Amino acid sequence: GGEVLACDDQNDCTFDVCEPKAGCRNYATTEPCDDGDPCTVGDACANKACAPGNAKDCSDGNACTEDACKKGVGCENVPNAKPCDDKNACTVGDACKDGTCGGAKLSCDDGQSCTEDTCNSGAGSDPCVHTPKNSTCDDKNPCTDDSCQLGKGCVNTPNVAACNDGQACTLGDACSNSACKPGENKCICQQGADCDDKNPCTKDVCEPGKL
């Protein structure tokens, strides 16, 4: 015998053997291979050559990029400036920038100084929340009930509560029309009479602690 005959044809898509009677045989295979193109996947041998497979999917699942495969380079995901939805109810005018979707902050200001205005991103179509702050509506008037009402702002409703008109000579003062109205005259003089001494030449008054 002599040296073994070299039958390797340097082709990955052939199965190379030496048959005693026929000599070198290079049979076609269907093995996986690489056609050298980064934009194909699933390449396989056919007719002794590497045949390209399916086009490579370059989608990155980001609506803010343009996805494509560049021959000889591979996948490219280029940022765009398209309108988008960032799924945040507290932003408006959503648009793509640098590959990210976002928008401007939604203003929830209801124009009422007595409400605390916030935004709840998970609240659906109306994410603005207006929480009344009754303490900001205090008008320091005991004859009004102070509250903050949505859509109206501060409301100071007249009441009929007991009050003090600041006069020592009245009893049972009570609120009326948002003001403290004096009650009955508590001037008690000698013999149970009022303070009027029926003398036109005197000025009759009731002084606290005196008869």
Stockholm file with secondary structure:
# STOCKHOLM 1.0

chainA/1-211         GGEVLACDDQNDCTFDVCEPKAGCRNYATTEPCDDGDPCTVGDACANKACAPGNAKDCSDGNACTEDACKKGVGCENVPNAKPCDDKNACTVGDACKDGTCGGAKLSCDDGQSCTEDTCNSGAGSDPCVHTPKNSTCDDKNPCTDDSCQLGKGCVNTPNVAACNDGQACTLGDACSNSACKPGENKCICQQGADCDDKNPCTKDVCEPGKL
#=GR chainA/1-211 SS CCCCCCCCCSCTTEEEEEETTTEEEEEECCCBCCCSCTTEESCEEETTEEECCEECCCCCSCTTEEEEEETTTEEEEEECCCBCCCSCTTEEEEEEETTEEEEEECCCCCSCTTEEEEECTTSTTCCEEEEECGGGGCCSCTTEEEEEETTTEEEEEECCCBCCCSCTTEESCEEETTEEECCEECCCCGGGCCSCCSCTTSCCCCCTTCC
#=GC SS_cons         CCCCCCCCCSCTTEEEEEETTTEEEEEECCCBCCCSCTTEESCEEETTEEECCEECCCCCSCTTEEEEEETTTEEEEEECCCBCCCSCTTEEEEEEETTEEEEEECCCCCSCTTEEEEECTTSTTCCEEEEECGGGGCCSCTTEEEEEETTTEEEEEECCCBCCCSCTTEESCEEETTEEECCEECCCCGGGCCSCCSCTTSCCCCCTTCC
//
